[in-house]
Amino acid sequence: SISLAMRTSAIQSGPDAVKEAIEKQKNEKKSDLKIIYREIGNKGIEDLGPYLSNIESKITLSFTQISLEGSKILSETISSNLKELDLSGNEIKDDGVEVLSKKLQETNIHKLSLARNAISSKGAEYLAKTIHGHQYLTTLDLGSNNFGPNGAKKLSDAIKENKIITTLILGDNNFGVEGAEYISQALQNNKTITSINLIKNDFGHMGAKFIADAIKNNSTIRSIYLGKNSFTEDGAKKISEALKENQSITSIFLAWNGFGSKGANHLSKALQIKNSSITTIDLTYNNFRAEGAKCLAEALEHNKSIRSIDLRYNLFGDEGLKHLSVAFDKNTTIQRIYLGSNNFSPKGTEDFLKVISNKKLIEEVDVGKNNLTDKEGQKILEIVKNSSKIVKFVIAGNKISKNLEDEIRSYVRQNKEKYDNEIQKQQLIEDDKEVILKKEKDDIIQSSTSPINTSSLIELDEQCIPPGYYKDSLLRNIYLKEIKRSGSQPLEHVSVVLFGENNSGKTGLFEHLQKQNINTTTTEQKCIHFRSKLVQRFVTDANYFSENSNNNQQQESKTKQESGTNTLDKLKLSVWDFIGVATFVESQVMFIGEFNLVLYFCDISNYFESKEKVENEISNWLRKLWNQVYQSKIVVLLTHFDKLISNNNNLNSNSNNIEDDIVKNIKTFIENEFKNYGLKRETIIDMIEQSPKYIEQEKEKEK
């Protein structure tokens, strides 16, 4: 309704919008431009042209009747440093895309929307060229065009090769079954996309097979939108089987797919898998009815991951609600429940409201359009009065009197305001922490009276490197580089995170460090720690240690007696192990910025047999890390030189030169791969960790 009001009131004000925007640019030199639902047309773009080149943040010209001529002007005037461009809802079409795509390939743009522009498969070909090798584009919205299967093929070829995009919207593009196969192949090869929107593409149950293959074989997607694809029961079975094998998807949207009760049964089995990663699931408009509710209830009784479930418009009736109420009562994780428009009777909701009143975690509830009366309204009023956590309770469309509705909404609004204030207060605390943390990372200067001096750090370094690992390399990088950067002052606290594929060497080192009384924690343990914090999203390692210090006190004392030194219980060295890509993607938003140092382990034992594979792995990992890790130093550890030599007997006599050559080649590869990524040459060089031979040479240089 707001959009319609904006559109209606603004139809005659296109020139005024342009005039206002120009005045702002003249007087304020605004870094962004936003004009929505105003018919400025190509003439308006022409008038704005001289000012567009100064805008480097964001340009939004949505639903403004821009066509080919306007596209030409934009391609000639927008800055190469522009970060975001939203041209959704216009008439750009294929010819306009051809003009724009040439310009976009030369820009540093991060976010681009060309949704609703009547672009066909021909335009998809131009867009594919933009996508293929773009070094900055992370978010791309091409929804509601008309690409069809041919457009899907052209785009999928580019998606396979792209190593930057994380969010991709391709919904409502008439892909069909054939398009589903192309998109599936792309997603099975792509390792960077974390969110994909494929709603309303007419995949059907046959297309569901290809989408299921993508779900099985992709480990980076966290959110996937598959609503309105007419999957039916057969499609539900294929998607469910795939979800049993996937451990990375946290949010899945399957509304309007006609699953029916049999489809609910298939989904139920998938959601009962012990290691399910799904936290948010949308199953609205699937005609589950009471039998489907019974199946889903069985899953919710056992599921330990789901936080939000949307089951509106499924015709459960009282019988279905009875099954769900029993499940919700036993479930310990759900915080948001949406059950609007399910044909419940006043009597049928009694048990459900009792369950809600006893749940302390519940934040949002929807029971709208369910025939509830003032009697149920009074119970809801008591619930929202007694639970300050409930920030949303939808009751519209029932038979509750207006005065009672207003009173319920008033209490919910108060809860929401308290919650928002708490979040705002917490954010200020976090902002302060971030400033402090940045300062610590910039200087890391401790008191000169600290008992930990450089020599003791080097001794600890010797103790912690196990046989077979690069002696002095890991902790030497941690200590000596940081000490040098901090003015030769000793470090008191270093936090390290390990990344790498299976068998790259990180697990062996991680396990060894555990035995050395180093604070070591797996990703799973740290995730659990964060989930216990309702509001505070970031907890520093120092806080984590103080909270857990009692658990380690006895072990520390024992190690101190055995070693005869007090170094270990003075130095706070933490090592975090991210187990695989999936956990990294799921957990990065929580605490990835908390580390002093990021170590990436790369197994090069098959370098001669699969050089391209090794280089692709390095490229994929570094792109992921650079996109998420801002302040931390990244060190690349090349591991398993010994295996490389033993696998190639003819190299034994010249192994030192081989090591040097490989290091040199990988350095060169990274420099070439990321030369347009905004990184300085010396930064890249500093990220490479060399072989033992090189370490010895560096020691001699330092002496």
ZAMARGU-4260 file (C-alpha; in steps of 0.2 Angstrom, whole numbers, plus 5000, padded with zeros to 4 digits):
<rodrens>
0) 5000/5000/5000 | 5015/5012/5004 | 5022/5008/4987 | 5006/5011/4978 | 5003/5028/4987
5) 5021/5033/4982 | 5018/5028/4964 | 5001/5037/4963 | 5007/5053/4972 | 5023/5054/4962
10) 5017/5051/4944 | 5017/5069/4939 | 5033/5074/4949 | 5047/5066/4939 | 5054/5083/4934
15) 5053/5089/4952 | 5062/5074/4958 | 5076/5077/4946 | 5077/5095/4951 | 5078/5091/4969
20) 5092/5078/4966 | 5102/5091/4956 | 5100/5104/4970 | 5107/5091/4983 | 5122/5087/4972
25) 5126/5105/4970 | 5124/5110/4988 | 5128/5095/4998 | 5138/5084/4986 | 5128/5069/4991
30) 5137/5052/4989 | 5121/5043/4984 | 5106/5046/4974 | 5089/5039/4976 | 5073/5041/4965
35) 5059/5028/4966 | 5043/5027/4957 | 5044/5044/4948 | 5043/5045/4929 | 5059/5054/4926
40) 5062/5044/4910 | 5077/5046/4899 | 5076/5065/4899 | 5078/5065/4918 | 5093/5054/4916
45) 5100/5067/4904 | 5098/5081/4916 | 5106/5071/4930 | 5120/5065/4919 | 5133/5079/4923
50) 5131/5075/4942 | 5132/5056/4941 | 5150/5054/4939 | 5153/5062/4957 | 5142/5048/4965
55) 5153/5034/4971 | 5142/5026/4985 | 5125/5021/4978 | 5113/5026/4964 | 5095/5020/4965
60) 5084/5024/4950 | 5070/5011/4952 | 5053/5011/4942 | 5058/5028/4934 | 5055/5023/4915
65) 5073/5022/4909 | 5075/5013/4892 | 5089/5011/4880 | 5093/5030/4878 | 5094/5032/4897
70) 5105/5016/4898 | 5118/5025/4886 | 5118/5040/4896 | 5121/5030/4912 | 5135/5020/4904
75) 5144/5036/4899 | 5142/5045/4916 | 5142/5034/4931 | 5159/5033/4940 | 5170/5017/4939
80) 5171/5018/4958 | 5152/5017/4960 | 5148/5003/4973 | 5129/5000/4971 | 5117/5002/4956
85) 5099/4998/4957 | 5089/5000/4940 | 5075/4988/4944 | 5058/4990/4937 | 5063/5000/4921
90) 5062/4996/4902 | 5081/4993/4899 | 5078/4977/4889 | 5092/4968/4879 | 5099/4983/4870
95) 5101/4993/4886 | 5109/4979/4895 | 5122/4977/4880 | 5127/4995/4883 | 5127/4994/4902
100) 5137/4978/4903 | 5152/4985/4894 | 5153/4999/4907 | 5150/4988/4922 | 5164/4977/4917
105) 5175/4992/4920 | 5168/4997/4937 | 5171/4992/4955 | 5153/4989/4958 | 5148/4978/4972
110) 5129/4977/4971 | 5119/4977/4955 | 5100/4976/4952 | 5092/4974/4935 | 5077/4965/4941
115) 5060/4968/4931 | 5068/4975/4915 | 5061/4963/4902 | 5078/4956/4898 | 5078/4940/4888
120) 5091/4926/4884 | 5100/4938/4872 | 5102/4950/4887 | 5108/4936/4897 | 5123/4933/4886
125) 5129/4951/4889 | 5126/4949/4908 | 5136/4933/4907 | 5151/4943/4901 | 5150/4955/4916
130) 5148/4941/4928 | 5162/4930/4922 | 5177/4939/4927 | 5171/4953/4938 | 5182/4956/4953
135) 5171/4966/4965 | 5152/4961/4961 | 5146/4952/4977 | 5127/4954/4975 | 5117/4952/4959
140) 5098/4954/4957 | 5091/4948/4940 | 5074/4943/4946 | 5058/4944/4936 | 5065/4945/4919
145) 5062/4933/4905 | 5078/4923/4903 | 5070/4906/4899 | 5081/4890/4898 | 5093/4898/4885
150) 5096/4912/4897 | 5099/4900/4911 | 5112/4891/4901 | 5122/4907/4897 | 5121/4913/4915
155) 5126/4896/4922 | 5142/4896/4912 | 5147/4912/4920 | 5142/4907/4937 | 5153/4892/4937
160) 5168/4903/4934 | 5164/4918/4945 | 5173/4918/4962 | 5166/4933/4970 | 5147/4933/4970
165) 5139/4928/4986 | 5121/4933/4984 | 5112/4929/4968 | 5093/4932/4964 | 5086/4923/4948
170) 5068/4921/4953 | 5053/4922/4941 | 5063/4919/4925 | 5054/4905/4917 | 5069/4893/4918
175) 5058/4877/4917 | 5066/4860/4919 | 5080/4863/4907 | 5085/4879/4916 | 5085/4869/4932
180) 5098/4858/4925 | 5109/4872/4920 | 5108/4881/4936 | 5111/4865/4946 | 5127/4862/4937
185) 5133/4880/4940 | 5129/4879/4959 | 5138/4862/4960 | 5154/4871/4953 | 5152/4888/4962
190) 5160/4889/4979 | 5156/4907/4984 | 5137/4909/4983 | 5129/4909/5000 | 5112/4915/4995
195) 5102/4910/4980 | 5084/4915/4975 | 5075/4903/4962 | 5057/4906/4966 | 5044/4905/4953
200) 5054/4896/4939 | 5042/4882/4935 | 5054/4869/4939 | 5041/4856/4943 | 5045/4839/4951
205) 5056/4835/4936 | 5067/4850/4939 | 5067/4846/4958 | 5079/4832/4954 | 5092/4844/4947
210) 5090/4857/4962 | 5092/4842/4974 | 5108/4838/4966 | 5114/4855/4969 | 5109/4855/4987
215) 5118/4838/4989 | 5134/4844/4981 | 5136/4862/4986 | 5143/4866/5004 | 5143/4885/5004
220) 5125/4890/5001 | 5116/4895/5017 | 5100/4902/5011 | 5090/4895/4996 | 5073/4901/4990
225) 5063/4889/4980 | 5045/4894/4983 | 5031/4893/4969 | 5040/4880/4959 | 5026/4867/4958
230) 5037/4853/4966 | 5022/4843/4972 | 5025/4827/4983 | 5038/4820/4971 | 5048/4835/4972
235) 5047/4836/4991 | 5054/4818/4991 | 5069/4823/4981 | 5073/4840/4990 | 5071/4831/5007
240) 5083/4817/5002 | 5096/4830/4997 | 5093/4840/5014 | 5098/4824/5023 | 5116/4826/5015
245) 5118/4844/5016 | 5125/4853/5032 | 5127/4871/5026 | 5109/4877/5022 | 5102/4886/5037
250) 5087/4895/5028 | 5076/4886/5016 | 5060/4893/5008 | 5048/4881/5000 | 5031/4890/5000
255) 5018/4887/4987 | 5024/4870/4981 | 5009/4859/4983 | 5018/4846/4994 | 5002/4839/5003
260) 5003/4827/5018 | 5014/4815/5009 | 5027/4829/5005 | 5026/4834/5023 | 5031/4816/5028
265) 5046/4817/5017 | 5051/4834/5024 | 5048/4827/5042 | 5061/4813/5039 | 5074/4826/5033
270) 5071/4838/5048 | 5074/4824/5060 | 5092/4821/5055 | 5103/4824/5070 | 5115/4836/5061
275) 5102/4846/5052 | 5108/4864/5050 | 5092/4872/5046 | 5087/4886/5057 | 5073/4894/5047
280) 5060/4886/5036 | 5045/4893/5026 | 5032/4880/5021 | 5017/4891/5018 | 5003/4887/5006
285) 5007/4868/5004 | 4990/4860/5008 | 4997/4850/5022 | 4981/4848/5032 | 4979/4838/5048
290) 4989/4823/5042 | 5004/4834/5036 | 5004/4843/5053 | 5005/4826/5062 | 5021/4822/5051
295) 5029/4839/5054 | 5025/4838/5073 | 5035/4822/5074 | 5050/4831/5066 | 5048/4846/5078
300) 5048/4835/5093 | 5066/4829/5089 | 5073/4844/5079 | 5087/4854/5088 | 5091/4867/5075
305) 5075/4876/5069 | 5072/4893/5077 | 5059/4900/5065 | 5045/4890/5056 | 5031/4897/5045
310) 5016/4886/5042 | 5003/4898/5037 | 4989/4894/5025 | 4990/4875/5027 | 4972/4871/5033
315) 4978/4861/5048 | 4961/4863/5058 | 4960/4859/5076 | 4967/4842/5074 | 4983/4848/5066
320) 4985/4861/5079 | 4984/4848/5092 | 4998/4838/5085 | 5009/4854/5083 | 5005/4860/5101
325) 5012/4844/5108 | 5027/4846/5097 | 5030/4864/5102 | 5029/4859/5120 | 5043/4847/5119
330) 5054/4858/5107 | 5067/4868/5115 | 5074/4879/5101 | 5059/4887/5091 | 5057/4906/5094
335) 5046/4911/5080 | 5030/4902/5075 | 5018/4907/5061 | 5001/4898/5060 | 4989/4911/5052
340) 4975/4906/5041 | 4974/4888/5047 | 4955/4886/5051 | 4957/4884/5070 | 4942/4886/5081
345) 4942/4895/5098 | 4942/4879/5108 | 4956/4871/5097 | 4968/4885/5101 | 4967/4883/5120
350) 4981/4870/5122 | 4992/4880/5110 | 4990/4896/5120 | 4995/4886/5136 | 5011/4880/5127
355) 5015/4898/5122 | 5012/4905/5139 | 5025/4893/5146 | 5039/4895/5133 | 5052/4908/5138
360) 5061/4908/5121 | 5046/4914/5110 | 5048/4930/5101 | 5035/4930/5087 | 5018/4922/5085
365) 5005/4923/5071 | 4988/4916/5074 | 4979/4929/5062 | 4963/4924/5053 | 4959/4909/5064
370) 4941/4913/5071 | 4948/4918/5088 | 4936/4928/5100 | 4939/4939/5115 | 4941/4924/5126
375) 4957/4919/5117 | 4961/4937/5115 | 4962/4939/5134 | 4974/4924/5136 | 4985/4932/5122
380) 4985/4948/5132 | 4991/4939/5148 | 5004/4931/5138 | 5011/4947/5130 | 5010/4955/5148
385) 5020/4942/5156 | 5033/4939/5142 | 5044/4954/5138 | 5053/4944/5124 | 5037/4943/5113
390) 5040/4957/5100 | 5027/4952/5087 | 5010/4943/5090 | 4999/4944/5074 | 4980/4943/5078
395) 4972/4952/5064 | 4957/4944/5055 | 4950/4936/5070 | 4934/4940/5080 | 4943/4949/5094
400) 4936/4966/5098 | 4946/4982/5092 | 4949/4988/5110 | 4956/4972/5115 | 4967/4971/5099
405) 4973/4988/5103 | 4978/4983/5121 | 4987/4968/5115 | 4997/4978/5102 | 5001/4991/5114
410) 5010/4978/5125 | 5019/4970/5111 | 5024/4988/5105 | 5032/4991/5122 | 5041/4975/5122
415) 5048/4979/5104 | 5054/4996/5110 | 5063/4988/5125 | 5071/4975/5114 | 5076/4989/5101
420) 5083/5000/5115 | 5093/4985/5122 | 5100/4981/5105 | 5104/4999/5102 | 5113/4999/5119
425) 5122/4983/5115 | 5127/4990/5098 | 5135/5005/5107 | 5145/4993/5118 | 5150/4983/5103
430) 5155/4998/5094 | 5166/5003/5109 | 5174/4986/5109 | 5177/4987/5091 | 5187/5003/5093
435) 5197/4995/5107 | 5200/4979/5098 | 5206/4989/5083 | 5218/4999/5094 | 5224/4983/5101
440) 5227/4976/5084 | 5236/4991/5078 | 5248/4993/5093 | 5247/4977/5104 | 5258/4985/5117
445) 5259/4977/5134 | 5267/4983/5150 | 5286/4982/5150 | 5285/4973/5166 | 5276/4958/5159
450) 5285/4942/5164 | 5283/4936/5146 | 5298/4942/5136 | 5304/4938/5118 | 5315/4924/5123
455) 5302/4915/5133 | 5290/4917/5118 | 5303/4908/5106 | 5305/4894/5119 | 5287/4891/5119
460) 5287/4892/5100 | 5300/4877/5101 | 5289/4867/5113 | 5273/4869/5102 | 5279/4863/5085
465) 5277/4845/5083 | 5289/4834/5073 | 5285/4834/5054 | 5278/4852/5055 | 5288/4867/5049
470) 5299/4870/5064 | 5298/4888/5071 | 5286/4893/5056 | 5268/4893/5064 | 5271/4902/5081
475) 5286/4911/5074 | 5274/4920/5063 | 5262/4923/5077 | 5275/4930/5089 | 5290/4938/5080
480) 5280/4947/5067 | 5267/4954/5080 | 5281/4958/5092 | 5290/4967/5078 | 5275/4977/5073
485) 5271/4982/5091 | 5288/4990/5094 | 5297/4974/5101 | 5285/4973/5115 | 5280/4955/5121
490) 5262/4949/5117 | 5250/4943/5131 | 5236/4937/5120 | 5236/4930/5102 | 5221/4922/5094
495) 5223/4911/5079 | 5211/4903/5067 | 5215/4888/5056 | 5207/4886/5039 | 5210/4872/5025
500) 5203/4857/5017 | 5203/4840/5024 | 5221/4832/5027 | 5229/4849/5024 | 5239/4848/5041
505) 5228/4859/5052 | 5220/4845/5062 | 5236/4837/5067 | 5243/4853/5073 | 5227/4858/5082
510) 5227/4841/5091 | 5246/4843/5096 | 5242/4861/5103 | 5228/4854/5113 | 5241/4843/5122
515) 5252/4858/5125 | 5239/4867/5137 | 5235/4879/5123 | 5217/4885/5123 | 5210/4876/5108
520) 5192/4876/5103 | 5183/4869/5088 | 5171/4879/5078 | 5156/4869/5085 | 5161/4873/5103
525) 5162/4892/5100 | 5145/4892/5090 | 5137/4884/5106 | 5145/4898/5116 | 5138/4911/5105
530) 5121/4904/5104 | 5120/4906/5123 | 5121/4925/5120 | 5104/4931/5116 | 5109/4949/5112
535) 5128/4950/5112 | 5134/4944/5095 | 5153/4946/5098 | 5163/4940/5113 | 5181/4942/5113
540) 5193/4927/5116 | 5199/4936/5132 | 5181/4936/5139 | 5179/4918/5133 | 5194/4912/5143
545) 5189/4921/5159 | 5172/4913/5158 | 5180/4896/5156 | 5196/4898/5166 | 5189/4888/5181
550) 5188/4873/5169 | 5206/4874/5164 | 5213/4879/5181 | 5217/4861/5186 | 5225/4856/5169
555) 5236/4872/5169 | 5242/4869/5187 | 5247/4851/5181 | 5256/4857/5166 | 5265/4870/5175
560) 5272/4858/5188 | 5278/4846/5174 | 5286/4859/5163 | 5294/4869/5177 | 5289/4886/5168
565) 5275/4898/5171 | 5275/4904/5153 | 5260/4894/5148 | 5248/4900/5161 | 5254/4918/5157
570) 5252/4918/5138 | 5234/4918/5132 | 5236/4909/5115 | 5220/4903/5107 | 5218/4892/5092
575) 5202/4890/5083 | 5199/4876/5071 | 5186/4879/5057 | 5181/4862/5051 | 5178/4864/5033
580) 5169/4877/5021 | 5152/4874/5027 | 5155/4879/5046 | 5166/4894/5040 | 5151/4901/5030
585) 5139/4898/5044 | 5149/4905/5058 | 5159/4919/5050 | 5146/4933/5054 | 5148/4929/5073
590) 5166/4931/5077 | 5178/4930/5062 | 5184/4947/5065 | 5191/4943/5082 | 5207/4935/5077
595) 5225/4942/5077 | 5230/4930/5064 | 5222/4919/5051 | 5231/4903/5045 | 5226/4895/5028
600) 5234/4877/5026 | 5236/4871/5008 | 5242/4854/5004 | 5254/4854/4989 | 5258/4836/4989
605) 5250/4834/4972 | 5256/4850/4965 | 5265/4842/4950 | 5250/4831/4946 | 5236/4844/4949
610) 5244/4861/4948 | 5228/4869/4942 | 5218/4861/4956 | 5230/4867/4969 | 5229/4885/4962
615) 5210/4885/4961 | 5209/4879/4979 | 5221/4893/4985 | 5211/4906/4975 | 5194/4900/4982
620) 5200/4900/5000 | 5208/4917/4999 | 5193/4925/4991 | 5182/4919/5005 | 5194/4925/5018
625) 5198/4942/5011 | 5179/4945/5009 | 5176/4942/5028 | 5193/4945/5037 | 5197/4964/5037
630) 5210/4968/5050 | 5218/4951/5053 | 5234/4946/5044 | 5232/4930/5033 | 5246/4918/5032
635) 5247/4904/5019 | 5255/4888/5025 | 5261/4877/5011 | 5261/4859/5018 | 5267/4842/5014
640) 5283/4846/5005 | 5289/4829/5012 | 5275/4820/5003 | 5278/4830/4987 | 5296/4824/4987
645) 5292/4806/4991 | 5279/4805/4978 | 5292/4810/4965 | 5308/4800/4968 | 5317/4808/4954
650) 5316/4825/4964 | 5325/4820/4980 | 5342/4826/4974 | 5336/4843/4971 | 5322/4845/4984
655) 5328/4862/4990 | 5327/4870/4973 | 5310/4862/4970 | 5303/4870/4986 | 5310/4887/4981
660) 5302/4885/4963 | 5285/4880/4970 | 5285/4894/4982 | 5290/4906/4969 | 5276/4900/4957
665) 5263/4901/4970 | 5268/4919/4975 | 5267/4923/4956 | 5250/4915/4954 | 5243/4925/4969
670) 5250/4941/4963 | 5242/4938/4946 | 5226/4931/4952 | 5223/4946/4964 | 5231/4960/4955
675) 5215/4969/4953 | 5208/4965/4970 | 5215/4981/4978 | 5229/4972/4987 | 5247/4979/4988
680) 5261/4968/4981 | 5270/4968/4998 | 5255/4962/5007 | 5253/4947/4996 | 5271/4943/4998
685) 5270/4943/5016 | 5256/4931/5016 | 5266/4917/5009 | 5274/4905/5022 | 5289/4896/5015
690) 5298/4879/5018 | 5310/4875/5032 | 5324/4880/5021 | 5317/4898/5018 | 5314/4900/5037
695) 5332/4896/5041 | 5337/4909/5028 | 5326/4922/5036 | 5333/4919/5053 | 5350/4922/5046
700) 5344/4938/5038 | 5337/4944/5055 | 5353/4940/5064
</rodrens>
